[in-house]
Amino acid sequence: MSRYDSKIVIIGGGIMGVSTAYFLAKRGQKDIILLERDLLAQASTGLCVGGIRQQFSHPANILLSQETIGLLRHFEREFHAKIDFHQAGYLFLTREQSTWEAFCECVKIQRRYGVPVEVLSPEEVKRRWPYLEIKGLKGGIFGPEDGYVDPYDVTMAIANKTRKLGIRILEKTEVTDIHLENNQVKGVATSRGPIFSRIIVNAAGAWGGEIAKMAGVELPIQPFRRQVFITKAFDAIPRPLPMIIDQDTQFYIRGYAPGILMGMTDLDELPSFHTHVDRSFMERVTAAALERVPVLEKAEMLRGWGGLYAMTPDENPIIGEIPGIKGFFCATGFSGHGFQHGPAVGRILSELILHGKTNFNLSPFSYDRFNKCQKTTELITV
Ligand SMILES: Cc1cc2nc3c(=O)[nH]c(=O)nc-3n(C[C@H](O)[C@H](O)[C@H](O)COP(=O)(O)OP(=O)(O)OC[C@H]3O[C@@H](n4cnc5c(N)ncnc54)[C@H](O)[C@@H]3O)c2cc1C
């Protein structure tokens, strides 16, 4: 590769990198190179479950989801691509009194931000979704506007429009180092040669910590494997099937036409970059499934896959320019809710990079918060 110069280099071709490139281009900044060491949307973004919910405890997360839902509603008009955004809802369930009380507190916050969310008795849960086992449940909270979408379709549609706007996207190009001079970024070394640039965006997802190390920065991000399984065609559960989450076991299901998708957080998982499927864990997921959705006994597993969460200590991301390293911007550490926040963060980051400010209060997501004991942990996680 001959030597490149570029105003802005974006590292990572998942939802975060692609959305940031798109909004920069839309605002007229076309001198951008996006670098992806594999192909676009093959890492966490393409492997994720595509869930989009406004049911968060932290207002900043609610606002990010609301912005993305707004974009998805007029997606076809903006990106000339059809996506199946299933606003089938998100239903959270619990048997624990303390979790139920926390849910009800979160509902108050969500309603303050205009989120339509219903508090349901166990009987009402059973009436609406008769296939659910409700024994011992305290109740459910249901967000009818929430839902899911194919994350690959969304990301590739944004990438295609970004390319049409003139942005260079280089796949199979790995960043191997970041060059600094007097605490200002100067460029990157890549598997295809150097690129000189005074603005670098770290959108490398679970590898965000590795990229930051190249700039001499420690980010508190750890990769954790998450596994997902799908069944063969299964019509014993009527559609639309919401995203249903058993908060106590962290088990969830949703429709994945013509089958059912299910997953669970493995609380014994240690940080690593492994993504292989573990058969014994599949058995634990199946057991949790049968407990909450007994009719799944008749379903047959088709396959599973693993992907990575980029976890931070408070389960919120790090967004913005890293203090002391001029031109080094990060959007990483999304802790399992980055797909739905990608488009909104892309818009926010594009403003920050081009104008030095944004209308979104990024302080809950600042790099500095980990030194200042200002953390507000997101309570509703899966
Ligand atoms: C099983 C699972 C289920 C999930 N479900 C949901 C969900 O329902 N809703 C939701 O909102 N989120 C969900 N997530 C989280 C979501 O997938 C992530 O938060 C989001 O995709 C992060 O996007 P990203 O662009 O930051 O990272 P990624 O999509 O991982 O993209 C980062 C890219 O950087 C590239 N890269 C890394 N290092 C380099 C380098 N040195 N040089 C060049 N390129 C590099 C990688 O190859 C990768 O393509 C889920 C995640 C998993 C694993």
The ligand as a MOL file (V3000), in Angstrom:
LIG
                    3D

  0  0  0     0  0            999 V3000
M  V30 BEGIN CTAB
M  V30 COUNTS 53 58 0 0 0
M  V30 BEGIN ATOM
M  V30 1 C -23.7580 -12.7600 21.9830 0
M  V30 2 C -23.8830 -11.2700 22.0100 0
M  V30 3 C -25.1350 -10.7100 22.0930 0
M  V30 4 C -25.2690 -9.3070 22.1150 0
M  V30 5 N -26.5200 -8.7870 22.1100 0
M  V30 6 C -26.6650 -7.4400 22.0260 0
M  V30 7 C -27.9580 -6.8820 21.9330 0
M  V30 8 O -28.9570 -7.5950 21.9290 0
M  V30 9 N -28.0550 -5.5320 21.8420 0
M  V30 10 C -26.9600 -4.7210 21.8310 0
M  V30 11 O -27.1150 -3.4990 21.7680 0
M  V30 12 N -25.7130 -5.2210 21.9180 0
M  V30 13 C -25.5430 -6.5650 22.0200 0
M  V30 14 N -24.2970 -7.0940 22.1090 0
M  V30 15 C -23.1450 -6.1960 22.2130 0
M  V30 16 C -22.7690 -5.6480 20.8440 0
M  V30 17 O -22.5120 -6.7190 19.9670 0
M  V30 18 C -21.5360 -4.7740 20.9510 0
M  V30 19 O -21.6310 -3.8730 22.0290 0
M  V30 20 C -21.3440 -3.9660 19.6660 0
M  V30 21 O -21.5120 -4.7730 18.5270 0
M  V30 22 C -19.9870 -3.3320 19.6780 0
M  V30 23 O -19.7380 -2.8000 18.4000 0
M  V30 24 P -18.3010 -2.3190 18.0460 0
M  V30 25 O -18.3470 -1.7560 16.6800 0
M  V30 26 O -17.7920 -1.4730 19.1570 0
M  V30 27 O -17.3970 -3.6690 18.1120 0
M  V30 28 P -17.1930 -4.8370 17.0540 0
M  V30 29 O -18.4140 -5.1500 16.3070 0
M  V30 30 O -16.5200 -5.9440 17.7750 0
M  V30 31 O -16.1810 -4.1790 16.0340 0
M  V30 32 C -14.8400 -3.9220 16.3790 0
M  V30 33 C -14.0140 -4.2390 15.1610 0
M  V30 34 O -12.6750 -3.8240 15.4110 0
M  V30 35 C -11.8560 -4.6900 14.6560 0
M  V30 36 N -10.4930 -4.6040 15.1570 0
M  V30 37 C -10.0380 -4.9750 16.3800 0
M  V30 38 N -8.7090 -4.7730 16.4580 0
M  V30 39 C -8.3200 -4.2430 15.2670 0
M  V30 40 C -7.0630 -3.8330 14.7400 0
M  V30 41 N -5.9460 -3.9450 15.4440 0
M  V30 42 N -7.0330 -3.3340 13.4770 0
M  V30 43 C -8.1830 -3.2290 12.7250 0
M  V30 44 N -9.3860 -3.6330 13.1690 0
M  V30 45 C -9.4550 -4.1280 14.4350 0
M  V30 46 C -12.4780 -6.0570 14.8950 0
M  V30 47 O -12.0970 -6.9880 13.8990 0
M  V30 48 C -13.9600 -5.7210 14.8520 0
M  V30 49 O -14.5390 -5.9590 13.5960 0
M  V30 50 C -24.1180 -8.4780 22.0920 0
M  V30 51 C -22.8520 -9.0630 22.0140 0
M  V30 52 C -22.7290 -10.4450 21.9640 0
M  V30 53 C -21.3540 -11.0550 21.8480 0
M  V30 END ATOM
M  V30 BEGIN BOND
M  V30 1 1 1 2
M  V30 2 1 2 3
M  V30 3 2 2 52
M  V30 4 2 3 4
M  V30 5 1 4 5
M  V30 6 1 4 50
M  V30 7 2 5 6
M  V30 8 1 6 7
M  V30 9 1 6 13
M  V30 10 2 7 8
M  V30 11 1 7 9
M  V30 12 1 9 10
M  V30 13 2 10 11
M  V30 14 1 10 12
M  V30 15 2 12 13
M  V30 16 1 13 14
M  V30 17 1 14 15
M  V30 18 1 14 50
M  V30 19 1 15 16
M  V30 20 1 16 17
M  V30 21 1 16 18
M  V30 22 1 18 19
M  V30 23 1 18 20
M  V30 24 1 20 21
M  V30 25 1 20 22
M  V30 26 1 22 23
M  V30 27 1 23 24
M  V30 28 2 24 25
M  V30 29 1 24 26
M  V30 30 1 24 27
M  V30 31 1 27 28
M  V30 32 2 28 29
M  V30 33 1 28 30
M  V30 34 1 28 31
M  V30 35 1 31 32
M  V30 36 1 32 33
M  V30 37 1 33 34
M  V30 38 1 33 48
M  V30 39 1 34 35
M  V30 40 1 35 36
M  V30 41 1 35 46
M  V30 42 1 36 37
M  V30 43 1 36 45
M  V30 44 2 37 38
M  V30 45 1 38 39
M  V30 46 1 39 40
M  V30 47 2 39 45
M  V30 48 1 40 41
M  V30 49 2 40 42
M  V30 50 1 42 43
M  V30 51 2 43 44
M  V30 52 1 44 45
M  V30 53 1 46 47
M  V30 54 1 46 48
M  V30 55 1 48 49
M  V30 56 2 50 51
M  V30 57 1 51 52
M  V30 58 1 52 53
M  V30 END BOND
M  V30 END CTAB
M  END
